[in-house]
Amino acid sequence: MGFVGSLLLVSCSLKAVAPPTFFKDVAPILQARCVQCHRPGQIAPMSLITYEQVRPWAAAIKEAVLKRSMPPWPATAPPGHFAKDGRLTDQQIDVIRTWANSGAAAGDRKDAPPPRRFPEIWEMGRPDLMLTLPRTQRIPGNGRELWKYVYFDKEFDQDTWIRGLEIHPGNYNRVHHANIQVVTAIGSGPVDWSSLEQDVEAPQNDPPKLIGMEMVQIHVGLPGQFSLETAPGTAILIPKHSRIRMNIHYAPSQTPETDHTEVGLYFANGRIEKQWRLQYGGPGESLLIPAAVSRLEIRNTTKIQAAITVHQIGCHMHIRGKTYRVTAELPDGRFIELLNVPAYNFHWQFLYTFAHPIRLPAGTVLHDAATFDNSAGNPFVMEYDTPNREVRFGNRTVDEMMTSYILHTVDN
């Protein structure tokens, strides 16, 4: 080969094992998967846009991606099951691991990808209609949770179809959930809204009674799912004479704080073929978890009466929830796994969109299976409550729920 050939071989080998750098290798991963939350004004505690911001966190980022705790994506499924899968690939994880272990070098700034652009406030673009709370909500600094039921002022003067909505928390540190509900009078004619409490504190998070009214919940807003977008050709109906009510949950604060959460609505356009619907699964109010039990599995079945097409799915539990799985048993005996969350996290609850909507014929049985840990070994229990009592269904964080959300259209 000769001396020159040997040098070329050594040179090529050195280039092949050159460690990754931030600008060329790591920044594209962060831009694609992390900065939507890790930027100023968003839910994450620190920004991960520039090298100077990222470098001090290199070891922590490596640990989080190796554990797959970041980016948060609790569900496990084969590639292609869900659209916009938030998980990192094995190759992306290896790049971050190698970069952190080799000194977290910056590299050449000329290799940096173009900065990712975001809307100033609204992820889905400027809403067609913005709903603002009638008054600023005040969170007392007493270290306790706060639940409110608040109506937005607008009464819809005609049937209104929306293709999506987005919740913009005014205080990301305190807004844990913000559920969007449509309240409509039963029957026709003008509505006397003065008979309803417009802004009420609910110590047990039990909703105030509705007399002569009915409520339909159209979205469960939680960290990871503060927005909802329907499939093309489908939309959510807000009936004439309705108003929007928000059930909002504030996490404890040791000092007085305020919040002014907004909701943006996006009107449907084009032909609407199907109405978007929300179906719940789970045992409901019969849920009971004994004291000090470290692993309790609860199952529930729901039979589908009419053929549906499922577009999105999610699940909800409180601090004792550990796993959640939803499978569909078809009339011909086949099973389809719709959702599997093997490591449920109370702080990250997503709505997952199927890459290809799943049709379930009439007679399909939905199987919900969840496990709970009401022991001293559950750090959430020790932080919020005690394991020394049985727990029943309830709306407070220290109560428990077991619910799946099936967002679907009816085929007929």
VOFI-862408 format. One record per residue (C-alpha): x, y, z; residue in one letter. Coordinates in nm, 4 decimals, always signed. Layout:
BEGIN
xx yy zz res
X Y Z A
...
! end
This chain:
BEGIN
xx yy zz res
+0.0000 +0.0000 +0.0000 M
+0.2869 +0.2342 +0.0755 G
+0.3371 +0.5129 +0.3253 F
+0.0981 +0.7625 +0.1607 V
-0.1773 +0.5011 +0.1343 G
-0.1372 +0.4143 +0.5015 S
-0.1721 +0.7807 +0.5970 L
-0.4896 +0.8112 +0.3909 L
-0.6344 +0.5034 +0.5600 L
-0.5533 +0.6397 +0.9066 V
-0.7015 +0.9782 +0.8096 S
-1.0257 +0.8176 +0.6896 C
-1.0480 +0.6102 +1.0071 S
-1.0082 +0.9168 +1.2236 L
-1.2846 +1.0954 +1.0369 K
-1.5141 +0.7944 +1.0725 A
-1.4892 +0.7940 +1.4529 V
-1.5079 +1.1702 +1.5049 A
-1.7490 +1.2341 +1.7948 P
-2.0768 +1.4162 +1.7284 P
-2.0982 +1.7891 +1.7860 T
-2.3809 +2.0071 +1.9047 F
-2.4391 +2.2166 +1.5930 F
-2.4131 +1.9347 +1.3391 K
-2.5636 +1.6371 +1.5244 D
-2.7440 +1.7285 +1.8472 V
-2.9161 +2.0569 +1.7591 A
-3.1265 +1.8984 +1.4791 P
-3.2604 +1.6433 +1.7292 I
-3.3454 +1.9083 +1.9871 L
-3.5086 +2.1253 +1.7197 Q
-3.7289 +1.8373 +1.6052 A
-3.8247 +1.6874 +1.9411 R
-3.7544 +1.9201 +2.2343 C
-3.7688 +2.2934 +2.1750 V
-4.1460 +2.3050 +2.1313 Q
-4.1565 +2.2801 +2.5128 C
-3.8009 +2.3834 +2.6037 H
-3.8201 +2.7490 +2.5017 R
-3.9206 +3.0730 +2.6758 P
-4.2828 +3.0932 +2.7863 G
-4.3528 +2.7204 +2.7564 Q
-4.4057 +2.4448 +3.0099 I
-4.0462 +2.3158 +3.0358 A
-3.8232 +2.4637 +3.3093 P
-3.5288 +2.5557 +3.0840 M
-3.4617 +2.6530 +2.7236 S
-3.2654 +2.4162 +2.4974 L
-3.2196 +2.6325 +2.1883 I
-2.8592 +2.7554 +2.1989 T
-2.5386 +2.5679 +2.2769 Y
-2.4813 +2.7933 +2.5768 E
-2.8228 +2.6916 +2.7147 Q
-2.7805 +2.3199 +2.6433 V
-2.4179 +2.2573 +2.7507 R
-2.4746 +2.2726 +3.1306 P
-2.7534 +2.0140 +3.0925 W
-2.5624 +1.7650 +2.8749 A
-2.5370 +1.4918 +3.1399 A
-2.8999 +1.5350 +3.2504 A
-3.0210 +1.5259 +2.8883 I
-2.8255 +1.2045 +2.8280 K
-2.9765 +1.0422 +3.1371 E
-3.3309 +1.1494 +3.0437 A
-3.3132 +1.0158 +2.6881 V
-3.1502 +0.6896 +2.7963 L
-3.4366 +0.6351 +3.0407 K
-3.6781 +0.7478 +2.7671 R
-3.8407 +0.9845 +3.0149 S
-3.7753 +1.2676 +2.7670 M
-3.9242 +1.3565 +2.5315 P
-4.2346 +1.2473 +2.7232 P
-4.4254 +0.9803 +2.5293 W
-4.5673 +0.7274 +2.7784 P
-4.7341 +0.4995 +2.5222 A
-4.5527 +0.2109 +2.3619 T
-4.6524 +0.0978 +2.0142 A
-4.4884 -0.0291 +1.6956 P
-4.3726 +0.2399 +1.4513 P
-4.6591 +0.3644 +1.2391 G
-4.9311 +0.2982 +1.4976 H
-4.9537 +0.6627 +1.6069 F
-4.9032 +0.9763 +1.3988 A
-4.6403 +1.2299 +1.5114 K
-4.4722 +0.9720 +1.7357 D
-4.2737 +1.1764 +1.9871 G
-4.0165 +0.9106 +2.0769 R
-3.6498 +0.9377 +1.9844 L
-3.5051 +0.6654 +1.7664 T
-3.2263 +0.4418 +1.8972 D
-2.9875 +0.6222 +1.6617 Q
-3.0857 +0.9660 +1.7990 Q
-3.0402 +0.8452 +2.1563 I
-2.6956 +0.7086 +2.0683 D
-2.5932 +1.0434 +1.9174 V
-2.6849 +1.2285 +2.2389 I
-2.5170 +0.9652 +2.4581 R
-2.1945 +0.9758 +2.2566 T
-2.1956 +1.3562 +2.2427 W
-2.2328 +1.3898 +2.6212 A
-1.9740 +1.1206 +2.6949 N
-1.7159 +1.2714 +2.4574 S
-1.7179 +1.6184 +2.6120 G
-2.0289 +1.7792 +2.4609 A
-1.8368 +1.9684 +2.1958 A
-1.9938 +2.2666 +2.0205 A
-1.8509 +2.2088 +1.6743 G
-1.8781 +2.4581 +1.3885 D
-2.1677 +2.7054 +1.4095 R
-2.1933 +2.6926 +1.0309 K
-2.3303 +2.3364 +1.0700 D
-2.6267 +2.4542 +1.2787 A
-2.9754 +2.3882 +1.1372 P
-3.2059 +2.6835 +1.0694 P
-3.3832 +2.7882 +1.3910 P
-3.7287 +2.6389 +1.4260 R
-4.0035 +2.8992 +1.4014 R
-4.3068 +2.8944 +1.6277 F
-4.6193 +3.1083 +1.6454 P
-4.5913 +3.3673 +1.9180 E
-4.8711 +3.2141 +2.1266 I
-5.1020 +2.9799 +1.9383 W
-4.9477 +2.6537 +1.8167 E
-5.2320 +2.5990 +1.5658 M
-5.2194 +2.9546 +1.4327 G
-5.4393 +3.2497 +1.5186 R
-5.7824 +3.1256 +1.6351 P
-6.1047 +3.2219 +1.4612 D
-6.2544 +3.2974 +1.8036 L
-6.0729 +3.3654 +2.1288 M
-6.2471 +3.3102 +2.4615 L
-6.1049 +3.4938 +2.7597 T
-6.1946 +3.4338 +3.1237 L
-6.4274 +3.7090 +3.2482 P
-6.1892 +3.7910 +3.5268 R
-5.8398 +3.7040 +3.6449 T
-5.8292 +3.3923 +3.8592 Q
-5.6498 +3.4293 +4.1907 R
-5.4612 +3.1339 +4.3350 I
-5.4175 +3.1653 +4.7122 P
-5.0727 +3.0847 +4.8451 G
-5.1995 +2.8343 +5.1012 N
-5.0333 +2.5222 +4.9596 G
-5.3662 +2.3659 +4.8597 R
-5.5141 +2.2618 +4.5290 E
-5.7857 +2.4790 +4.3781 L
-6.0657 +2.3705 +4.1439 W
-6.2902 +2.6147 +3.9615 K
-6.5850 +2.6005 +3.7193 Y
-6.5930 +2.9184 +3.5117 V
-6.8165 +3.0190 +3.2180 Y
-6.6916 +3.2226 +2.9275 F
-6.9247 +3.5118 +2.8478 D
-7.0052 +3.4288 +2.4875 K
-7.3415 +3.2666 +2.4074 E
-7.3374 +3.1074 +2.0619 F
-7.6234 +3.2521 +1.8552 D
-7.6185 +2.9684 +1.6004 Q
-7.5000 +2.6104 +1.5645 D
-7.1225 +2.6338 +1.5377 T
-6.8890 +2.3616 +1.4104 W
-6.5227 +2.3683 +1.5141 I
-6.2329 +2.1684 +1.3737 R
-6.0181 +2.2208 +1.6794 G
-5.9356 +2.4158 +1.9904 L
-5.6293 +2.5234 +2.1820 E
-5.5943 +2.6091 +2.5485 I
-5.3351 +2.8708 +2.6360 H
-5.2680 +2.8550 +3.0123 P
-5.1986 +3.1913 +3.1636 G
-4.9854 +3.0244 +3.4327 N
-4.8124 +2.7068 +3.3124 Y
-4.6721 +2.6394 +3.6593 N
-5.0167 +2.6153 +3.8176 R
-5.2672 +2.5034 +3.5516 V
-5.2731 +2.1253 +3.5792 H
-5.5852 +2.0612 +3.3764 H
-5.8445 +2.2685 +3.1933 A
-6.1424 +2.0680 +3.0680 N
-6.3632 +2.2272 +2.8031 I
-6.7381 +2.1670 +2.8385 Q
-7.0365 +2.2782 +2.6314 V
-7.3438 +2.3662 +2.8389 V
-7.6759 +2.3820 +2.6515 T
-8.0330 +2.4384 +2.7654 A
-8.2705 +2.1445 +2.7316 I
-8.5472 +2.2414 +2.4890 G
-8.5728 +2.5586 +2.2808 S
-8.6116 +2.9263 +2.3530 G
-8.4026 +3.1855 +2.5372 P
-8.1770 +3.0755 +2.8217 V
-8.1709 +3.2324 +3.1660 D
-7.7987 +3.2108 +3.2367 W
-7.8407 +3.4191 +3.5526 S
-7.9695 +3.1059 +3.7256 S
-7.6220 +2.9494 +3.7005 L
-7.3154 +3.0298 +3.9082 E
-7.0723 +3.1754 +3.6572 Q
-6.7493 +3.1410 +3.8571 D
-6.7520 +2.8895 +4.1399 V
-6.4889 +2.7264 +4.3551 E
-6.5406 +2.3499 +4.3981 A
-6.3454 +2.2158 +4.6999 P
-6.4000 +1.8515 +4.5947 Q
-6.3982 +1.9372 +4.2210 N
-6.7619 +1.8319 +4.2042 D
-6.9415 +2.0340 +3.9355 P
-7.2322 +2.2597 +4.0353 P
-7.5715 +2.1149 +3.9490 K
-7.7294 +2.2001 +3.6147 L
-8.1072 +2.2364 +3.6237 I
-8.2696 +2.2484 +3.2831 G
-7.9271 +2.2253 +3.1208 M
-7.7065 +1.9505 +2.9832 E
-7.3285 +1.9355 +2.9557 M
-7.1052 +1.7668 +2.6987 V
-6.7311 +1.7592 +2.7606 Q
-6.5457 +1.8059 +2.4340 I
-6.1848 +1.8119 +2.5516 H
-5.9738 +1.7098 +2.8502 V
-5.6899 +1.9615 +2.8605 G
-5.3785 +1.8311 +3.0353 L
-5.0013 +1.8793 +3.0014 P
-4.9307 +1.7250 +2.6646 G
-5.2834 +1.7722 +2.5331 Q
-5.3722 +2.1395 +2.5596 F
-5.4926 +2.1310 +2.1995 S
-5.7306 +1.9210 +1.9908 L
-5.7679 +1.8957 +1.6139 E
-6.0298 +1.6791 +1.4454 T
-5.9746 +1.4683 +1.1350 A
-6.0517 +1.6254 +0.7934 P
-6.4243 +1.6167 +0.7162 G
-6.5178 +1.5900 +1.0846 T
-6.6014 +1.8583 +1.3403 A
-6.7346 +1.9235 +1.6910 I
-7.0797 +2.0762 +1.7297 L
-7.1440 +2.3662 +1.9671 I
-7.5256 +2.3975 +1.9565 P
-7.7114 +2.7259 +1.9329 K
-7.7647 +2.9004 +2.2705 H
-7.4678 +2.7132 +2.4256 S
-7.1889 +2.8524 +2.6365 R
-6.8427 +2.7133 +2.7085 I
-6.7558 +2.6218 +3.0658 R
-6.4033 +2.5439 +3.1803 M
-6.3237 +2.3141 +3.4707 N
-5.9788 +2.4286 +3.5740 I
-5.7469 +2.2719 +3.8308 H
-5.4661 +2.4730 +3.9893 Y
-5.1696 +2.2998 +4.1519 A
-5.0748 +2.4105 +4.5050 P
-4.8756 +2.7303 +4.5466 S
-4.6968 +2.8631 +4.8537 Q
-4.7370 +3.2245 +4.7402 T
-5.0374 +3.4058 +4.5864 P
-5.0435 +3.3837 +4.2065 E
-5.2812 +3.4682 +3.9226 T
-5.3992 +3.3081 +3.6002 D
-5.5805 +3.4270 +3.2893 H
-5.6147 +3.1184 +3.0702 T
-5.7522 +3.1646 +2.7168 E
-5.9172 +2.9214 +2.4752 V
-5.8937 +2.9527 +2.0988 G
-6.1554 +2.7960 +1.8712 L
-6.0960 +2.7069 +1.5058 Y
-6.4040 +2.6984 +1.2841 F
-6.4613 +2.4045 +1.0521 A
-6.4379 +2.4747 +0.6827 N
-6.5492 +2.2755 +0.3811 G
-6.7985 +1.9926 +0.3919 R
-6.8558 +1.8270 +0.7307 I
-6.9229 +1.4559 +0.6851 E
-6.9144 +1.3359 +1.0458 K
-6.9615 +1.4683 +1.3969 Q
-6.6651 +1.4189 +1.6281 W
-6.7655 +1.2357 +1.9459 R
-6.6057 +1.1436 +2.2781 L
-6.6713 +0.8092 +2.4457 Q
-6.5420 +0.7077 +2.7863 Y
-6.4265 +0.3646 +2.8989 G
-6.3579 +0.2349 +3.2487 G
-6.5515 +0.1394 +3.5620 P
-6.6656 +0.4899 +3.6542 G
-6.7888 +0.5499 +4.0074 E
-6.7588 +0.1833 +4.1107 S
-6.3797 +0.2193 +4.1306 L
-6.2382 +0.1110 +4.4709 L
-5.8720 +0.0709 +4.5713 I
-5.7942 -0.0868 +4.9127 P
-5.5477 +0.0702 +5.1551 A
-5.1774 -0.0161 +5.1322 A
-5.2085 -0.2347 +4.8217 V
-4.8951 -0.2201 +4.6050 S
-5.0435 -0.3672 +4.2873 R
-5.4117 -0.3847 +4.2043 L
-5.5382 -0.4634 +3.8551 E
-5.8852 -0.3479 +3.7547 I
-6.0579 -0.4447 +3.4318 R
-6.3682 -0.3137 +3.2608 N
-6.5495 -0.3834 +2.9341 T
-6.7652 -0.1626 +2.7123 T
-6.9628 -0.2911 +2.4147 K
-6.9907 -0.0754 +2.1039 I
-7.3462 -0.0701 +1.9733 Q
-7.2813 +0.0947 +1.6336 A
-6.9814 +0.0812 +1.4017 A
-6.7333 +0.3608 +1.4729 I
-6.4044 +0.4881 +1.3377 T
-6.1527 +0.5750 +1.6093 V
-5.9210 +0.8703 +1.5384 H
-5.7619 +0.9435 +1.8775 Q
-5.7269 +0.7746 +2.2146 I
-5.6047 +0.8659 +2.5620 G
-5.6338 +0.7575 +2.9240 C
-5.6607 +0.9248 +3.2615 H
-5.5811 +0.8224 +3.6192 M
-5.4558 +1.0089 +3.9221 H
-5.1519 +0.9596 +4.1460 I
-5.1980 +0.5859 +4.2081 R
-5.2159 +0.4896 +3.8414 G
-4.9250 +0.2792 +3.7103 K
-5.0290 +0.1187 +3.3789 T
-5.3182 +0.1446 +3.1334 Y
-5.4094 -0.0707 +2.8337 R
-5.7037 -0.0613 +2.5934 V
-5.7725 -0.3469 +2.3521 T
-6.0594 -0.3996 +2.1120 A
-6.2111 -0.7463 +2.0791 E
-6.3755 -0.7674 +1.7378 L
-6.6885 -0.9779 +1.6750 P
-6.4782 -1.2298 +1.4784 D
-6.2591 -1.2928 +1.7855 G
-5.9547 -1.0899 +1.6776 R
-5.7928 -0.8425 +1.9177 F
-5.6441 -0.5006 +1.8344 I
-5.4285 -0.3205 +2.0891 E
-5.5364 +0.0430 +2.0754 L
-5.3283 +0.1859 +2.3604 L
-5.0611 +0.0563 +2.5959 N
-4.9087 +0.2837 +2.8621 V
-4.6731 +0.0629 +3.0668 P
-4.5366 +0.3468 +3.2831 A
-4.8215 +0.5913 +3.3440 Y
-4.7164 +0.9367 +3.4616 N
-4.9728 +1.1646 +3.6245 F
-4.7878 +1.4710 +3.4938 H
-4.7866 +1.3644 +3.1256 W
-5.1197 +1.2576 +2.9804 Q
-5.1537 +1.2600 +2.6044 F
-5.4132 +1.2166 +2.3371 L
-5.2647 +0.9896 +2.0718 Y
-5.3687 +1.0195 +1.7076 T
-5.3715 +0.7001 +1.5047 F
-5.1623 +0.7131 +1.1887 A
-5.4511 +0.5337 +1.0189 H
-5.7987 +0.5597 +1.1791 P
-5.9223 +0.2265 +1.3133 I
-6.2714 +0.1042 +1.2244 R
-6.4490 -0.0978 +1.4946 L
-6.7664 -0.2812 +1.3870 P
-7.0835 -0.2946 +1.5958 A
-7.0507 -0.5540 +1.8696 G
-6.6834 -0.4791 +1.9359 T
-6.5933 -0.5021 +2.3055 V
-6.3443 -0.2529 +2.4460 L
-6.1302 -0.3926 +2.7282 H
-5.9804 -0.1400 +2.9722 D
-5.7142 -0.2768 +3.2089 A
-5.5226 -0.0637 +3.4592 A
-5.2995 -0.1192 +3.7612 T
-5.2748 +0.0954 +4.0728 F
-5.0205 +0.1326 +4.3536 D
-5.1607 +0.2617 +4.6833 N
-4.8514 +0.1836 +4.8906 S
-4.5710 +0.3721 +5.0623 A
-4.3522 +0.2713 +4.7682 G
-4.5397 +0.5088 +4.5379 N
-4.3703 +0.8503 +4.5686 P
-4.6796 +1.0327 +4.4374 F
-4.8915 +0.8834 +4.7178 V
-4.6384 +0.9908 +4.9793 M
-4.6176 +1.3416 +4.8319 E
-4.9903 +1.4076 +4.7972 Y
-5.1678 +1.1727 +5.0388 D
-5.1301 +0.8603 +5.2536 T
-5.1445 +0.4892 +5.1643 P
-5.3317 +0.4139 +5.4867 N
-5.6825 +0.4540 +5.3466 R
-5.8966 +0.3037 +5.0753 E
-5.9543 +0.5245 +4.7757 V
-6.2707 +0.5611 +4.5708 R
-6.3681 +0.7345 +4.2498 F
-6.3555 +1.1128 +4.2793 G
-6.2488 +1.4338 +4.1089 N
-5.9730 +1.5374 +4.3499 R
-5.6090 +1.4445 +4.2909 T
-5.6117 +1.2286 +4.6056 V
-5.9197 +1.0430 +4.4798 D
-5.8839 +0.8149 +4.1815 E
-6.0126 +0.7655 +3.8286 M
-5.9734 +0.5041 +3.5574 M
-6.0912 +0.6413 +3.2255 T
-6.0077 +0.6016 +2.8591 S
-6.1058 +0.8564 +2.5954 Y
-6.2149 +0.7293 +2.2551 I
-6.2471 +1.0155 +2.0058 L
-6.4398 +0.8815 +1.7106 H
-6.7036 +0.9248 +1.4443 T
-7.0072 +0.7015 +1.3988 V
-6.9920 +0.5239 +1.0632 D
-7.3624 +0.5562 +0.9799 N
! end
